[in-house]
Amino acid sequence: MLTDIIVIGSITYALKAKNALREAGIRARVRKLDGSNRRGCSYGLELPAGQLLTVAAILRPLNIGYEMYNE
């Protein structure tokens, strides 16, 4: 299955985002990311490919910031 990953700075916001997406019918999986190329700990949400516009529309009103993850 193809996936996209977004980076969220804290586990708290990653879990809030996961719950908000679940309520909208989007499956997401929290994943600890390698922090070697970032400052501090980072968590990611693994999403089904092609859902990024929908995810943005859900997370923006909740003030949950994120960025795309490039492996």
C-alpha positions in Angstrom: 0.0 0.0 0.0 1.4 3.4 -0.9 1.5 5.9 1.9 2.4 9.5 2.6 4.0 10.6 5.9 3.6 14.0 7.6 5.8 15.2 10.4 4.3 16.5 13.6 6.6 17.9 16.3 5.1 16.2 19.4 3.4 12.9 20.3 0.5 14.9 21.8 -0.3 16.6 18.5 0.3 13.4 16.5 -2.3 11.6 18.6 -4.8 14.5 18.3 -4.3 14.5 14.6 -4.7 10.7 14.4 -8.0 10.9 16.3 -9.3 13.8 14.2 -8.5 11.9 11.0 -10.1 8.7 12.4 -13.3 10.6 13.0 -13.2 11.7 9.3 -12.7 8.1 8.2 -9.0 8.3 7.4 -6.7 5.7 8.8 -3.5 7.0 10.1 -0.6 5.4 12.1 1.7 7.2 14.4 5.3 6.6 13.8 8.5 7.7 15.6 10.8 9.3 13.1 14.6 9.4 13.0 15.6 12.8 14.5 19.0 12.9 12.9 17.9 15.5 10.3 15.6 17.5 12.7 15.8 19.2 16.0 14.6 17.0 18.8 12.0 14.2 18.6 9.6 14.1 15.7 6.6 11.9 15.2 4.9 11.2 11.9 1.6 10.1 10.7 1.5 7.5 8.0 -1.5 8.1 5.7 -3.0 6.5 2.7 -1.5 8.1 -0.5 -3.5 10.8 -2.1 -5.2 12.1 1.1 -3.0 15.2 1.8 -5.5 17.8 0.7 -8.2 16.2 2.9 -5.8 15.9 5.8 -4.9 19.6 5.4 -8.5 20.6 5.5 -9.0 18.6 8.7 -5.9 19.6 10.6 -5.8 23.3 9.7 -8.8 24.4 11.8 -7.4 22.4 14.7 -4.1 24.4 14.5 -2.0 21.2 14.1 1.0 22.1 12.2 2.9 19.6 10.1 5.3 19.2 7.2 5.9 16.6 4.5 8.4 13.9 5.4 11.0 13.0 2.8 12.7 9.7 3.5 
